[in-house]
Amino acid sequence: MSGKPWKRSTLHKFRAEFFARALIQVVSRAPVTRRYVRRKHQRTILKHVNDLLENATETDFRRLTGVDQTDFRDLLRLTSLELGKAMFRRRKRVRTSLTLLPLKRKDSITPKERLFLCLCWLRSGTSFTWIAAFFALNHGTLRQIVFQTLTILLKTLRVVYDIRPKSKKDWKAVADRFFVKWQLPHVCGCVDGKHCKIKGFNKGGSTTFNYLHFHSVILMATVDADCKFIRINAGAYGSRSDGGVYQEDLLGADVTNGKASRWLPNPSRLPNDNSNLFGDVGYYFIGDDAFAVTKHFLKPFTDVEHGSPEDYFNYRLSRARCTVEATFGQMANRFMVFTGLRTGYTMTKLTITTCCHLHNYLKIRNPMGDEFSGDESGLDRRMPNFESVLRRDD
């Protein structure tokens, strides 16, 4: 007798929950087809992105994307053709709503919106899920948009704004600029490595865990006197040393093995050495104590007395070596994605390399610098707030 009421109450509770769920679904009019969901999301993202592009001031736009509106339009001009082709590029196993949109659909994501979303992700430093939730876009679709845009940016900037020295004359120009700006002769570049913080890769173990007690990927870079990258090598695991990574690079291997004289300028007199006191001096690179001293690589002396010639040389070398530290700081200050990348190895390497080329592009466009090139103490480094910009014009 006692078991029947218990069974009835359980069945009644189950039916009530089922009815409540069905009622909520009917009242809320939840979409039943993927096509309807796709259109709804596309209209939402178009509304938010267009509001940010049209209503944001110059300061807000620079804070959201890290670039000026003039630079944004120039980037769009350079990449609009390739970004337009990416709208119809179909992949075999990945079929998202973005790749299935025809050209004449009004709710398709245009190249302008693709570039804006990519720069917002680089500037904000947040995950794909957070930005996709704000724009009501699937995070997988946003990830594909960012990957395609980064690939196109890297491909375009490598060709249009390629500042890598290709001859002895180009290396001589780099050395002359170092002497004019930092009073250190015959310097062809400053070398250093940056540990880009990441989330540990799947099944990566401790291969990316560095001595600073976090997971990272090493960016080995050579910088000129104007804080621009002339050589980059990204992708080495953080558990390795800077000297070992530099020796595996093509440029670093020649410098370490003494074969750099094939492409460096021929030895010549030092500036203002009219009496030829020191003879012909070769050209070299500079770095910190993590690298080995070779014929074409110099680093500061250790255990020197104050006021000695070695101490004065250390002052000049360390003063010129600050360029590479300043370059890393300016790039990380502009693109806050370096606070912690949460992507796979391929995406991480692509992001770091593209940010380096974007940094060069912006330094060429703005040689006098901007707020990202100055002191970081007075800059608002908070995460960009999209909602505050949209709410300001309501």
Phi, psi and chi 1 to 4 in degrees:
 res  aa     phi    psi   chi1   chi2   chi3   chi4
   1 MET       -  -34.7  -64.0  -67.0  -64.7      -
   2 SER   -77.3  -15.4   59.7      -      -      -
   3 GLY   -83.5  -25.2      -      -      -      -
   4 LYS   -68.0  -47.6  -68.7 -177.1  179.1  179.7
   5 PRO   -60.4  -33.7  -24.8   35.1      -      -
   6 TRP   -65.5  -40.2  177.7   81.0      -      -
   7 LYS   -68.3  -38.6  -69.2 -177.6  178.6  179.5
   8 ARG   -65.9  -42.5  -69.5  176.3 -178.4  176.2
   9 SER   -65.7  -37.4   60.8      -      -      -
  10 THR   -65.2  -43.8  -54.8      -      -      -
  11 LEU   -65.2  -39.1 -177.9   60.8      -      -
  12 HIS   -65.5  -40.2  177.1   72.6      -      -
  13 LYS   -64.0  -40.4 -177.3  178.4  179.3 -179.2
  14 PHE   -64.2  -42.6  173.3   76.7      -      -
  15 ARG   -66.5  -37.1  -70.7  178.8  177.3  176.4
  16 ALA   -65.2  -43.3      -      -      -      -
  17 GLU   -65.0  -40.3  -68.4  178.8   -4.0      -
  18 PHE   -63.7  -42.0  179.5   80.4      -      -
  19 PHE   -67.2  -38.7  178.0   78.0      -      -
  20 ALA   -64.5  -41.8      -      -      -      -
  21 ARG   -64.2  -42.3  -67.7  176.6 -177.7  175.7
  22 ALA   -64.8  -38.6      -      -      -      -
  23 LEU   -66.4  -42.4 -177.5   62.4      -      -
  24 ILE   -62.7  -38.5  -68.1  174.2      -      -
  25 GLN   -67.1  -37.7 -175.3  177.4    5.0      -
  26 VAL   -72.7  -42.7  172.7      -      -      -
  27 VAL   -66.7  -42.4  172.0      -      -      -
  28 SER   -74.7  -13.5   60.9      -      -      -
  29 ARG    53.9   53.6  -64.9 -178.6  179.4 -179.7
  30 ALA   -63.1  141.4      -      -      -      -
  31 PRO   -65.5  142.5   21.7  -31.7      -      -
  32 VAL  -109.2  -10.1  -65.1      -      -      -
  33 THR  -121.2  147.5   60.2      -      -      -
  34 ARG   -67.2  -28.2  -66.9 -176.6   60.7 -175.0
  35 ARG   -66.8  -36.8 -173.3  175.4 -178.1 -178.1
  36 TYR   -69.9  -41.3  179.3   81.2      -      -
  37 VAL   -61.8  -40.5  176.5      -      -      -
  38 ARG   -61.9  -46.2 -174.2 -173.3  -50.9  157.2
  39 ARG   -65.6  -39.8  -70.1 -177.5  177.8 -179.7
  40 LYS   -63.2  -43.8  179.3 -179.4  178.3 -178.7
  41 HIS   -68.3  -39.0  -74.2 -174.6      -      -
  42 GLN   -65.7  -38.7  -66.1  -64.5  -27.2      -
  43 ARG   -67.5  -37.2  -69.4  167.5 -177.9  169.7
  44 THR   -65.3  -45.6  -53.8      -      -      -
  45 ILE   -67.0  -36.3 -178.0  175.1      -      -
  46 LEU   -63.7  -38.7  -73.2  174.5      -      -
  47 LYS   -65.7  -48.6  179.4  178.6 -178.6  -58.7
  48 HIS   -67.4  -44.9  -74.2  179.7      -      -
  49 VAL   -65.9  -42.5  171.8      -      -      -
  50 ASN   -65.0  -36.5  -70.8  -29.0      -      -
  51 ASP   -64.2  -41.2  -70.7  -15.9      -      -
  52 LEU   -68.9  -38.0  -70.1  172.9      -      -
  53 LEU   -71.1  -32.9  -71.2  172.9      -      -
  54 GLU   -92.1  -37.2  -64.8  175.5    0.5      -
  55 ASN   -97.7  -14.1  -58.4  -31.6      -      -
  56 ALA   -72.3  137.7      -      -      -      -
  57 THR   -76.2  176.3   61.4      -      -      -
  58 GLU   -63.0  -40.5 -176.2   68.4   28.4      -
  59 THR   -67.9  -44.1  -56.2      -      -      -
  60 ASP   -65.4  -40.0  -67.8  -25.9      -      -
  61 PHE   -65.3  -40.4 -168.9   87.7      -      -
  62 ARG   -67.0  -33.9 -168.3 -176.0  -57.4  110.7
  63 ARG   -73.7  -32.0 -176.3 -176.9  173.5 -171.0
  64 LEU   -79.5  -36.4  -66.1  176.5      -      -
  65 THR  -112.8  -20.2   61.4      -      -      -
  66 GLY    85.3    0.7      -      -      -      -
  67 VAL  -132.2  161.0  -60.8      -      -      -
  68 ASP   -77.5  164.3  -63.2  -25.8      -      -
  69 GLN   -66.4  -32.1  -66.3 -177.9   -3.6      -
  70 THR   -66.7  -44.7  -54.5      -      -      -
  71 ASP   -65.5  -34.6  -62.1  -25.8      -      -
  72 PHE   -64.1  -43.7  179.8   82.5      -      -
  73 ARG   -65.7  -35.8  -71.5 -169.5  -68.4  -92.6
  74 ASP   -69.1  -40.4 -172.9   69.8      -      -
  75 LEU   -62.4  -39.8  -83.3  174.9      -      -
  76 LEU   -65.3  -37.1 -177.5   63.1      -      -
  77 ARG   -64.6  -37.6  177.7 -176.2   60.3   83.1
  78 LEU   -73.8  -32.4  -65.8  173.9      -      -
  79 THR  -113.2    1.5   59.8      -      -      -
  80 SER   -63.6  -36.4   58.5      -      -      -
  81 LEU   -66.2  -47.1  179.8   60.6      -      -
  82 GLU   -69.2  -36.4  -66.6  -66.6  -26.2      -
  83 LEU   -67.0  -34.5  -73.1  173.8      -      -
  84 GLY   -65.8  -37.2      -      -      -      -
  85 LYS   -66.9  -31.7  -66.3  179.4 -179.5  178.8
  86 ALA   -68.1  -19.8      -      -      -      -
  87 MET   -66.3  -24.7  -64.0  171.2   57.2      -
  88 PHE  -116.6   13.1  -44.2  104.6      -      -
  89 ARG   -82.6  117.2 -169.1  172.3  -60.1  156.2
  90 ARG   -99.8  137.2  -61.4 -165.4  178.5 -170.9
  91 ARG  -106.5  155.0  -52.2  179.5   69.4  175.2
  92 LYS   -66.8  -46.4  -65.5 -178.8 -179.9  179.4
  93 ARG  -105.6  -17.6  -64.3 -174.8  179.2 -179.3
  94 VAL  -105.5  108.3 -177.9      -      -      -
  95 ARG  -122.1   91.2  -69.2  172.9   60.0   84.8
  96 THR   -96.9  172.5   60.9      -      -      -
  97 SER   -65.0  -24.5   59.4      -      -      -
  98 LEU   -68.9  -42.8 -179.0   62.5      -      -
  99 THR   -75.7  -15.3   58.2      -      -      -
 100 LEU   -94.4   -0.9  -62.0  178.1      -      -
 101 LEU   -80.0  131.3  -68.5  175.1      -      -
 102 PRO   -75.7  173.2   26.6  -33.3      -      -
 103 LEU   -70.4  -35.9  177.5   62.1      -      -
 104 LYS   -86.9    1.9  -64.0 -177.3  179.8 -180.0
 105 ARG   -71.7  131.2  -77.5  -81.5  -65.3  -87.2
 106 LYS   -73.7  -20.3  -64.4 -177.8  179.1  180.0
 107 ASP   -98.7   15.9   53.0   -3.0      -      -
 108 SER   -75.7  151.6   59.5      -      -      -
 109 ILE   -81.8  114.8  -56.9  178.4      -      -
 110 THR   -78.8  165.4   61.2      -      -      -
 111 PRO   -58.3  -34.4  -27.7   35.1      -      -
 112 LYS   -62.8  -43.0 -176.6  177.6 -178.5  179.7
 113 GLU   -72.0  -33.6  -65.1  158.0   -7.0      -
 114 ARG   -62.7  -46.5  -73.6  169.0  173.9  -96.4
 115 LEU   -64.6  -38.7 -177.9   60.0      -      -
 116 PHE   -64.6  -43.2  179.1   79.4      -      -
 117 LEU   -64.7  -39.6  -70.8  172.6      -      -
 118 CYS   -65.5  -45.1  179.1      -      -      -
 119 LEU   -67.7  -33.8  -66.7  177.3      -      -
 120 CYS   -64.0  -39.3  -75.8      -      -      -
 121 TRP   -67.8  -41.1  178.4   73.8      -      -
 122 LEU   -65.1  -38.2  -67.3  176.8      -      -
 123 ARG   -76.4  -40.1  170.1   60.6 -177.2  153.7
 124 SER   -74.0  -37.8   63.9      -      -      -
 125 GLY    76.1   13.4      -      -      -      -
 126 THR   -96.3  179.3   56.5      -      -      -
 127 SER   -79.5  165.3   61.2      -      -      -
 128 PHE   -63.7  -32.8  -70.5  106.5      -      -
 129 THR   -64.6  -40.2  -54.7      -      -      -
 130 TRP   -67.6  -47.5 -172.3   89.0      -      -
 131 ILE   -68.2  -39.4  -62.0 -179.4      -      -
 132 ALA   -64.7  -35.0      -      -      -      -
 133 ALA   -67.4  -36.5      -      -      -      -
 134 PHE   -68.9  -42.1  176.2   79.7      -      -
 135 PHE   -88.6    6.6  -69.3  111.7      -      -
 136 ALA    55.6   45.9      -      -      -      -
 137 LEU  -125.0  145.0 -175.9   68.0      -      -
 138 ASN   -63.5  135.7 -177.2  -90.3      -      -
 139 HIS   -66.9  -28.2   66.3   89.9      -      -
 140 GLY   -66.9  -39.0      -      -      -      -
 141 THR   -66.1  -42.2  -56.6      -      -      -
 142 LEU   -63.7  -38.7  178.6   61.7      -      -
 143 ARG   -62.9  -40.8 -176.3 -173.5  -61.9  -91.0
 144 GLN   -67.5  -38.6 -176.5 -179.3    0.2      -
 145 ILE   -62.6  -45.6  -69.2  174.3      -      -
 146 VAL   -65.1  -41.7  171.9      -      -      -
 147 PHE   -63.0  -45.2 -177.3   81.7      -      -
 148 GLN   -66.0  -40.4  -67.3  176.8  -10.6      -
 149 THR   -67.6  -41.3  -52.5      -      -      -
 150 LEU   -63.2  -39.5  -71.7  175.9      -      -
 151 THR   -63.5  -41.8  -55.0      -      -      -
 152 ILE   -70.5  -40.3  -66.4  171.2      -      -
 153 LEU   -60.9  -44.4  -78.4  173.3      -      -
 154 LEU   -64.7  -41.6 -180.0   59.8      -      -
 155 LYS   -65.2  -38.1  178.0 -178.3  176.4 -178.3
 156 THR   -75.8  -47.3  -55.5      -      -      -
 157 LEU   -69.5  -28.0  -64.3  178.4      -      -
 158 ARG   -62.7  -31.7  -89.8 -179.4  175.3  174.7
 159 VAL   -89.8  -44.9  177.2      -      -      -
 160 VAL   -78.3  -42.7  179.8      -      -      -
 161 TYR  -118.6   64.5  -69.0   90.9      -      -
 162 ASP   -96.9  110.7 -173.2   11.8      -      -
 163 ILE  -110.1   14.4   62.6  172.9      -      -
 164 ARG   -68.9  131.4  -66.4  176.7  -61.9  175.9
 165 PRO   -64.5  132.2  -20.3   32.2      -      -
 166 LYS  -116.4   -5.2  -59.5  177.6  179.1   61.4
 167 SER  -147.5  171.9   61.7      -      -      -
 168 LYS   -64.4  -30.8  -66.6 -175.3  177.7 -177.5
 169 LYS   -66.2  -39.1 -176.4  178.2  179.4 -179.2
 170 ASP   -66.7  -41.4  -63.9  -21.1      -      -
 171 TRP   -65.6  -34.3  -74.1  110.4      -      -
 172 LYS   -65.3  -37.4 -177.1   67.7  166.4   54.5
 173 ALA   -66.0  -38.3      -      -      -      -
 174 VAL   -63.2  -43.1  173.5      -      -      -
 175 ALA   -66.0  -39.2      -      -      -      -
 176 ASP   -64.7  -37.6  -66.7  -18.7      -      -
 177 ARG   -66.8  -37.1 -179.0   60.1  179.0  169.1
 178 PHE   -62.1  -41.4 -104.7  104.7      -      -
 179 PHE   -69.0  -39.3  178.3   72.8      -      -
 180 VAL   -67.0  -39.2  170.3      -      -      -
 181 LYS   -91.9  -34.6 -166.8  167.2 -175.0  178.3
 182 TRP  -121.7    4.1  -58.9  107.1      -      -
 183 GLN    54.9   40.8  -66.6   77.8   49.7      -
 184 LEU  -129.1  111.4 -167.7   64.5      -      -
 185 PRO   -79.4  154.9   28.5  -33.4      -      -
 186 HIS    61.8   29.2  -70.8 -159.1      -      -
 187 VAL   -96.5  122.2  178.0      -      -      -
 188 CYS   -98.4   -0.2  -67.9      -      -      -
 189 GLY   159.7  158.7      -      -      -      -
 190 CYS  -112.3  131.2 -178.7      -      -      -
 191 VAL  -113.4  137.3 -177.5      -      -      -
 192 ASP  -165.2  163.8 -161.1    4.6      -      -
 193 GLY  -117.3  145.1      -      -      -      -
 194 LYS  -120.8  131.4  175.1 -179.5  173.5   57.9
 195 HIS   -87.0  105.3  -74.3  -90.5      -      -
 196 CYS   -83.9  117.1  -56.9      -      -      -
 197 LYS   -67.9  134.5 -171.3  175.8 -178.4 -179.8
 198 ILE  -137.8  170.5   63.2  170.5      -      -
 199 LYS   -90.1  134.6 -178.8 -178.8  178.2 -179.0
 200 GLY   -52.4  136.9      -      -      -      -
 201 PHE   -69.7  155.6  -59.0  133.8      -      -
 202 ASN   -65.2  130.8  -66.6  -26.5      -      -
 203 LYS    59.1   25.7  -59.9 -179.9 -178.8 -179.7
 204 GLY   -86.9  -21.0      -      -      -      -
 205 GLY    64.6 -135.9      -      -      -      -
 206 SER  -100.7   17.4   60.3      -      -      -
 207 THR   -67.5  -27.8   55.1      -      -      -
 208 THR  -104.1    5.8   58.1      -      -      -
 209 PHE   -87.3  120.2 -162.9   75.9      -      -
 210 ASN  -100.7 -177.9   57.9   23.2      -      -
 211 TYR   -72.9  -12.0   68.4   98.1      -      -
 212 LEU   -86.7    2.9  -61.2  173.3      -      -
 213 HIS    70.2   42.0  -55.4  -69.8      -      -
 214 PHE  -154.5  161.6   61.7   84.4      -      -
 215 HIS   -79.0  139.9  -66.9  -87.1      -      -
 216 SER  -155.8  164.7   64.6      -      -      -
 217 VAL  -122.9  136.1  169.3      -      -      -
 218 ILE   -87.9  131.8  -62.0  177.2      -      -
 219 LEU  -106.9  107.3  167.1   62.5      -      -
 220 MET   -94.3  119.8 -172.4   60.1   57.5      -
 221 ALA  -133.1  149.3      -      -      -      -
 222 THR  -117.3  127.8  -56.0      -      -      -
 223 VAL  -121.1  146.8  178.9      -      -      -
 224 ASP   -91.1 -171.0   64.0   -1.2      -      -
 225 ALA   -71.9  -19.7      -      -      -      -
 226 ASP  -101.8   23.5  -63.1  -40.7      -      -
 227 CYS    60.9   44.1  -63.5      -      -      -
 228 LYS  -123.2  142.7  -68.5 -179.5  -69.6 -171.1
 229 PHE   -76.3  128.6  -64.7   99.8      -      -
 230 ILE  -112.1  -10.3   57.6  178.1      -      -
 231 ARG  -158.4  127.6 -179.6   76.7 -179.6 -172.3
 232 ILE  -133.6  148.6   55.3  175.4      -      -
 233 ASN  -146.9  100.8 -178.0   17.2      -      -
 234 ALA  -110.9  146.7      -      -      -      -
 235 GLY   127.3  -10.4      -      -      -      -
 236 ALA   -71.4  144.5      -      -      -      -
 237 TYR   -70.4  147.5  -68.4  150.9      -      -
 238 GLY   -68.9  -16.6      -      -      -      -
 239 SER   -73.7  -10.7   59.2      -      -      -
 240 ARG   -89.0  165.6  -55.4 -177.0   56.4 -172.4
 241 SER   -91.3  158.4   62.7      -      -      -
 242 ASP   -65.8  -38.9  -68.4  -11.2      -      -
 243 GLY   -65.4  -39.4      -      -      -      -
 244 GLY   -67.5  -37.9      -      -      -      -
 245 VAL   -67.9  -38.7  174.9      -      -      -
 246 TYR   -67.9  -33.8 -175.9   65.6      -      -
 247 GLN   -69.4  -24.7  -69.7  178.7    3.4      -
 248 GLU   -83.6  -14.3  -68.2 -174.1   -1.7      -
 249 ASP   -73.0  151.9 -173.6   32.5      -      -
 250 LEU   -62.1  -44.5  -64.8  177.4      -      -
 251 LEU   -70.0  -42.0 -176.4  143.6      -      -
 252 GLY   -67.1  -34.2      -      -      -      -
 253 ALA   -65.1  -40.6      -      -      -      -
 254 ASP   -66.6  -39.1  -70.2  -14.3      -      -
 255 VAL   -67.0  -40.5  172.7      -      -      -
 256 THR   -70.6  -38.5  -55.3      -      -      -
 257 ASN   -87.3    1.1  -60.8  -31.0      -      -
 258 GLY    77.7   20.5      -      -      -      -
 259 LYS  -102.3    8.5  -60.0  179.2 -179.8  178.9
 260 ALA   -72.5  -12.6      -      -      -      -
 261 SER   -66.6  -13.1   56.5      -      -      -
 262 ARG   -69.3  -32.6  -62.9  178.4  -59.9  179.4
 263 TRP  -120.1   -8.3   40.3  -90.7      -      -
 264 LEU   -82.4  158.5  -75.9  179.2      -      -
 265 PRO   -61.7  155.6  -21.7   31.8      -      -
 266 ASN   -68.3  147.3  -61.7  -35.6      -      -
 267 PRO   -56.9  143.5  -24.0   33.9      -      -
 268 SER  -148.4  176.6   59.3      -      -      -
 269 ARG   -70.3  153.5  -67.5 -177.0 -177.7 -178.7
 270 LEU   -73.9  153.1  -67.9  176.0      -      -
 271 PRO   -60.5  141.4  -23.6   33.4      -      -
 272 ASN    67.3   14.4  -57.2  -33.7      -      -
 273 ASP   -99.9   73.8 -174.4   14.5      -      -
 274 ASN   -71.9  -29.6  -61.4  -33.9      -      -
 275 SER   -86.6    2.9   60.2      -      -      -
 276 ASN    55.2   49.7 -163.2   14.3      -      -
 277 LEU   -70.6  -38.2 -180.0   62.6      -      -
 278 PHE  -100.7   -4.1  -60.4   98.7      -      -
 279 GLY    74.7 -160.8      -      -      -      -
 280 ASP   -83.0  124.7  -67.1  -20.6      -      -
 281 VAL  -110.9  135.7  179.8      -      -      -
 282 GLY   -78.9  171.0      -      -      -      -
 283 TYR   -94.8  152.1  -70.2   78.6      -      -
 284 TYR  -153.0  170.0   55.2   91.5      -      -
 285 PHE  -110.7  161.2  -63.5   87.3      -      -
 286 ILE  -125.7  153.7   58.5  175.6      -      -
 287 GLY  -163.5 -169.2      -      -      -      -
 288 ASP   -99.2 -166.0   54.6   10.7      -      -
 289 ASP   -71.5   -8.4  -67.9  -25.7      -      -
 290 ALA   -73.2  -12.9      -      -      -      -
 291 PHE  -110.7  159.4  -55.6   94.0      -      -
 292 ALA   -91.5  146.3      -      -      -      -
 293 VAL   -78.9  127.0  176.0      -      -      -
 294 THR  -132.5 -170.8   61.2      -      -      -
 295 LYS   -64.6  -33.1  179.9 -179.0  177.5 -179.2
 296 HIS  -116.6   22.6  -61.0  -72.9      -      -
 297 PHE  -146.7  128.4 -161.7   97.4      -      -
 298 LEU  -124.7  150.2  -64.1 -179.1      -      -
 299 LYS  -140.5  167.9   65.0  179.5 -176.1  179.9
 300 PRO   -64.1  152.1  -21.2   31.9      -      -
 301 PHE   -70.4  154.1  -71.0   98.5      -      -
 302 THR  -111.4  148.5   57.1      -      -      -
 303 ASP    55.3   60.9  -59.9  -29.0      -      -
 304 VAL  -108.4  155.8  -61.8      -      -      -
 305 GLU   -86.2  147.7  -64.1 -178.5    0.1      -
 306 HIS   -68.2  129.9  179.7   68.7      -      -
 307 GLY    89.4   -1.3      -      -      -      -
 308 SER   -80.5  164.3   61.0      -      -      -
 309 PRO   -59.7  -33.5  -24.5   33.6      -      -
 310 GLU   -66.4  -37.2  -68.8   80.4    3.6      -
 311 ASP   -65.9  -39.7 -175.2   33.0      -      -
 312 TYR   -66.3  -37.3 -174.4   70.2      -      -
 313 PHE   -65.4  -40.3  171.4   79.9      -      -
 314 ASN   -62.3  -37.2  -72.7   -8.4      -      -
 315 TYR   -64.4  -45.1  163.9   72.2      -      -
 316 ARG   -66.8  -41.3  -73.9  -64.6 -177.5   91.9
 317 LEU   -68.7  -44.4 -170.8  143.3      -      -
 318 SER   -66.0  -32.8  -60.0      -      -      -
 319 ARG   -65.6  -40.6 -174.0  164.2  165.9  -97.3
 320 ALA   -75.7  -29.0      -      -      -      -
 321 ARG   -72.5  -15.7 -162.1 -179.1   62.1   83.5
 322 CYS   -65.4  -14.9  -71.2      -      -      -
 323 THR   -63.5  -40.4   54.9      -      -      -
 324 VAL   -71.0  -35.6   66.1      -      -      -
 325 GLU   -66.8  -40.5  -58.2  -68.1  -12.0      -
 326 ALA   -65.2  -35.8      -      -      -      -
 327 THR   -65.0  -45.8  -55.4      -      -      -
 328 PHE   -61.7  -40.3  -71.0  149.9      -      -
 329 GLY   -66.9  -40.6      -      -      -      -
 330 GLN   -65.7  -41.0  -66.9  171.9   15.4      -
 331 MET   -67.4  -42.9 -175.5  175.9   63.3      -
 332 ALA   -69.4  -27.7      -      -      -      -
 333 ASN   -72.1  -32.5 -162.7   18.5      -      -
 334 ARG   -83.0  -45.8 -176.2 -174.3  -57.6  -86.8
 335 PHE  -108.1  100.0  -56.7  114.1      -      -
 336 MET   -76.3    4.6  -64.3  179.1   64.9      -
 337 VAL   -65.1  -18.8   70.5      -      -      -
 338 PHE   -75.3   -4.9  -73.5   96.9      -      -
 339 THR   -70.5  -15.6   56.4      -      -      -
 340 GLY   164.5  103.3      -      -      -      -
 341 LEU   -83.2  134.3  -73.8  162.7      -      -
 342 ARG  -118.9   44.4  -54.4  175.0 -176.5   86.3
 343 THR  -123.7  175.5   55.5      -      -      -
 344 GLY   -74.2  179.5      -      -      -      -
 345 TYR   -64.8  -45.9  177.1   77.5      -      -
 346 THR   -63.0  -45.0  -55.5      -      -      -
 347 MET   -66.8  -37.0 -174.4   72.1  170.6      -
 348 THR   -65.0  -46.8  -60.2      -      -      -
 349 LYS   -63.5  -40.7 -174.8  176.6  179.2  179.5
 350 LEU   -64.7  -40.7  175.8   63.7      -      -
 351 THR   -64.6  -45.4  -57.7      -      -      -
 352 ILE   -64.1  -44.7  -64.1  173.0      -      -
 353 THR   -65.4  -41.1  -51.8      -      -      -
 354 THR   -67.2  -38.2  -53.2      -      -      -
 355 CYS   -63.4  -35.8  -73.7      -      -      -
 356 CYS   -64.5  -43.2  -67.3      -      -      -
 357 HIS   -69.8  -35.7  -75.7   81.0      -      -
 358 LEU   -64.8  -37.8  -83.9  173.0      -      -
 359 HIS   -61.5  -45.1  172.5   81.8      -      -
 360 ASN   -61.4  -41.7  -74.1   -8.8      -      -
 361 TYR   -60.9  -44.0  162.5   78.5      -      -
 362 LEU   -71.9  -32.3  -65.1  171.6      -      -
 363 LYS   -68.7  -34.7  -67.0  -68.3  -72.0 -174.8
 364 ILE   -71.7  -39.7  -65.4  173.6      -      -
 365 ARG   -70.9  -34.2  -67.0  -90.0  -59.6  178.3
 366 ASN  -124.8   77.4  -54.3  -62.0      -      -
 367 PRO   -66.0  -24.0   23.6  -32.6      -      -
 368 MET   -81.5   -8.4  -58.8  -57.8  -64.6      -
 369 GLY    88.9  170.7      -      -      -      -
 370 ASP  -139.8 -164.1   51.0   13.7      -      -
 371 GLU   -68.4  -19.8   69.0  -88.8   21.3      -
 372 PHE   -80.1  -14.0  -61.8  104.2      -      -
 373 SER   -95.4   -6.6  -56.4      -      -      -
 374 GLY   -96.2 -151.2      -      -      -      -
 375 ASP   -73.9  136.2 -174.4   13.3      -      -
 376 GLU   -80.0  -11.8  -61.1 -178.0   12.9      -
 377 SER   -68.5  -32.1   58.4      -      -      -
 378 GLY   -98.5   10.4      -      -      -      -
 379 LEU  -102.7  139.5 -177.8   64.8      -      -
 380 ASP   -79.5  106.2 -172.8    4.6      -      -
 381 ARG   -97.6   15.6  -75.9  179.8   51.8   85.3
 382 ARG   -67.6  158.2  -67.0  177.8  -61.3  173.1
 383 MET   -64.3  134.8 -176.3  175.7   62.4      -
 384 PRO   -58.0  134.1  -23.4   33.3      -      -
 385 ASN  -106.0  104.7 -169.0   -7.7      -      -
 386 PHE   -69.8  -34.2  -56.4   99.4      -      -
 387 GLU   -67.3  -36.4  -64.0 -179.8   -2.5      -
 388 SER   -65.2  -34.8   62.0      -      -      -
 389 VAL   -70.2  -40.2  179.3      -      -      -
 390 LEU   -69.9  -37.2  -68.8  173.8      -      -
 391 ARG   -74.0  -21.3 -163.5 -177.5  -57.0  114.2
 392 ARG   -67.9  -29.6 -171.1  174.7  -57.0  169.0
 393 ASP   -98.4    4.0  -60.2  -55.6      -      -
 394 ASP   -82.4      -  -67.4  -17.2      -      -
